[in-house]
Amino acid sequence: MKRAKAPRPAARKAAAPPTLDKLLHTPVRLGIVSILRKGPLSFPKLRVALATTDGNLSVHARKLEAAGYVACEKAFAGRVPRTRYRVTPKGRRALARYLEDMERILGGS
């Protein structure tokens, strides 16, 4: 005759780990929003600050723009195109949440 197994004690439920914003969780995109929080920058200055290529910066900036995290302003100085990026209020909030979540993951709070 088999013995009945004793019921297991209920497991404690741990707080759900923070979920990181996948859009910001790439080095280039996180860098873009982090740098732009200090103020708008032109495309060339942003590219140099991030040490990336035109194509790479362009692709990541477009994704952030589509999400509403950054705004792109295009103008011409004579015949030369000038592109400037700035972080939006939505982007600032997303960066603040991302940094708070990272603090929780790293055990800061």
C-alpha positions as a Markdown table, in Angstrom:
| # | Residue | x | y | z |
|---|---|---|---|---|
| 1 | Met | 0.0 | 0.0 | 0.0 |
| 2 | Lys | 1.4 | 3.4 | -1.0 |
| 3 | Arg | 1.7 | 6.2 | 1.4 |
| 4 | Ala | -0.1 | 9.4 | 0.5 |
| 5 | Lys | 2.3 | 12.3 | 0.1 |
| 6 | Ala | 2.0 | 15.1 | 2.6 |
| 7 | Pro | 0.9 | 18.3 | 0.9 |
| 8 | Arg | 3.7 | 20.8 | 0.2 |
| 9 | Pro | 3.6 | 24.1 | 2.1 |
| 10 | Ala | 2.5 | 27.0 | -0.1 |
| 11 | Ala | 5.5 | 28.6 | -1.7 |
| 12 | Arg | 6.1 | 32.3 | -1.0 |
| 13 | Lys | 5.4 | 34.4 | -4.0 |
| 14 | Ala | 8.3 | 36.7 | -4.7 |
| 15 | Ala | 7.7 | 40.1 | -6.2 |
| 16 | Ala | 7.8 | 40.1 | -9.9 |
| 17 | Pro | 11.1 | 41.2 | -11.3 |
| 18 | Pro | 11.0 | 44.5 | -13.1 |
| 19 | Thr | 10.6 | 44.2 | -16.8 |
| 20 | Leu | 13.1 | 46.3 | -18.7 |
| 21 | Asp | 12.0 | 48.4 | -21.7 |
| 22 | Lys | 13.2 | 46.3 | -24.6 |
| 23 | Leu | 13.3 | 49.4 | -26.8 |
| 24 | Leu | 15.9 | 51.0 | -24.5 |
| 25 | His | 17.7 | 47.8 | -23.7 |
| 26 | Thr | 20.3 | 48.2 | -26.5 |
| 27 | Pro | 23.5 | 50.1 | -26.1 |
| 28 | Val | 23.0 | 52.5 | -28.9 |
| 29 | Arg | 19.3 | 53.4 | -28.1 |
| 30 | Leu | 20.1 | 53.7 | -24.4 |
| 31 | Gly | 23.0 | 56.0 | -25.3 |
| 32 | Ile | 20.9 | 58.1 | -27.6 |
| 33 | Val | 18.2 | 58.8 | -25.0 |
| 34 | Ser | 20.8 | 59.3 | -22.2 |
| 35 | Ile | 22.9 | 61.8 | -24.2 |
| 36 | Leu | 19.8 | 63.7 | -25.4 |
| 37 | Arg | 18.4 | 64.2 | -21.9 |
| 38 | Lys | 21.1 | 66.9 | -21.5 |
| 39 | Gly | 19.8 | 68.7 | -24.6 |
| 40 | Pro | 19.2 | 68.5 | -28.3 |
| 41 | Leu | 22.1 | 67.4 | -30.6 |
| 42 | Ser | 22.8 | 67.4 | -34.3 |
| 43 | Phe | 23.1 | 64.0 | -36.0 |
| 44 | Pro | 26.9 | 64.3 | -36.5 |
| 45 | Lys | 27.5 | 65.3 | -32.9 |
| 46 | Leu | 25.3 | 62.4 | -31.7 |
| 47 | Arg | 27.1 | 60.0 | -34.0 |
| 48 | Val | 30.5 | 61.0 | -32.7 |
| 49 | Ala | 29.4 | 60.9 | -29.1 |
| 50 | Leu | 28.2 | 57.3 | -29.6 |
| 51 | Ala | 31.1 | 56.3 | -31.8 |
| 52 | Thr | 28.8 | 54.6 | -34.3 |
| 53 | Thr | 28.1 | 54.7 | -38.0 |
| 54 | Asp | 25.6 | 56.9 | -39.8 |
| 55 | Gly | 23.5 | 53.9 | -40.8 |
| 56 | Asn | 23.5 | 52.4 | -37.3 |
| 57 | Leu | 22.5 | 55.7 | -35.6 |
| 58 | Ser | 19.8 | 56.3 | -38.2 |
| 59 | Val | 18.2 | 52.9 | -37.7 |
| 60 | His | 18.1 | 53.2 | -33.9 |
| 61 | Ala | 17.0 | 56.8 | -33.9 |
| 62 | Arg | 14.1 | 56.0 | -36.2 |
| 63 | Lys | 12.9 | 53.2 | -33.8 |
| 64 | Leu | 13.1 | 55.6 | -30.9 |
| 65 | Glu | 11.2 | 58.3 | -33.0 |
| 66 | Ala | 8.5 | 55.8 | -33.9 |
| 67 | Ala | 8.0 | 55.0 | -30.2 |
| 68 | Gly | 7.8 | 58.7 | -29.4 |
| 69 | Tyr | 10.9 | 58.7 | -27.3 |
| 70 | Val | 12.8 | 61.2 | -29.5 |
| 71 | Ala | 11.8 | 63.9 | -31.9 |
| 72 | Cys | 13.7 | 64.6 | -35.1 |
| 73 | Glu | 13.8 | 68.1 | -36.6 |
| 74 | Lys | 15.1 | 68.4 | -40.1 |
| 75 | Ala | 16.0 | 71.7 | -41.7 |
| 76 | Phe | 18.4 | 73.0 | -44.4 |
| 77 | Ala | 21.2 | 75.5 | -44.0 |
| 78 | Gly | 21.5 | 76.6 | -47.6 |
| 79 | Arg | 21.5 | 73.2 | -49.4 |
| 80 | Val | 23.0 | 71.3 | -46.5 |
| 81 | Pro | 20.5 | 69.2 | -44.5 |
| 82 | Arg | 20.7 | 69.7 | -40.7 |
| 83 | Thr | 19.1 | 67.0 | -38.5 |
| 84 | Arg | 18.7 | 67.6 | -34.8 |
| 85 | Tyr | 17.3 | 65.2 | -32.2 |
| 86 | Arg | 15.8 | 65.8 | -28.8 |
| 87 | Val | 14.3 | 63.6 | -26.2 |
| 88 | Thr | 10.6 | 63.9 | -25.7 |
| 89 | Pro | 8.8 | 63.9 | -22.3 |
| 90 | Lys | 7.7 | 60.3 | -23.0 |
| 91 | Gly | 11.4 | 59.4 | -23.7 |
| 92 | Arg | 12.4 | 61.0 | -20.4 |
| 93 | Arg | 9.8 | 59.0 | -18.5 |
| 94 | Ala | 10.9 | 55.8 | -20.2 |
| 95 | Leu | 14.5 | 56.4 | -19.4 |
| 96 | Ala | 13.7 | 57.2 | -15.7 |
| 97 | Arg | 11.6 | 54.0 | -15.5 |
| 98 | Tyr | 14.4 | 52.0 | -17.1 |
| 99 | Leu | 17.0 | 53.3 | -14.7 |
| 100 | Glu | 14.7 | 52.6 | -11.7 |
| 101 | Asp | 14.2 | 49.1 | -12.9 |
| 102 | Met | 17.9 | 48.6 | -13.3 |
| 103 | Glu | 18.5 | 49.8 | -9.8 |
| 104 | Arg | 16.0 | 47.3 | -8.5 |
| 105 | Ile | 17.6 | 44.5 | -10.4 |
| 106 | Leu | 21.0 | 45.4 | -9.2 |
| 107 | Gly | 19.7 | 45.6 | -5.6 |
| 108 | Gly | 19.9 | 49.3 | -5.1 |
| 109 | Ser | 16.4 | 49.6 | -3.6 |
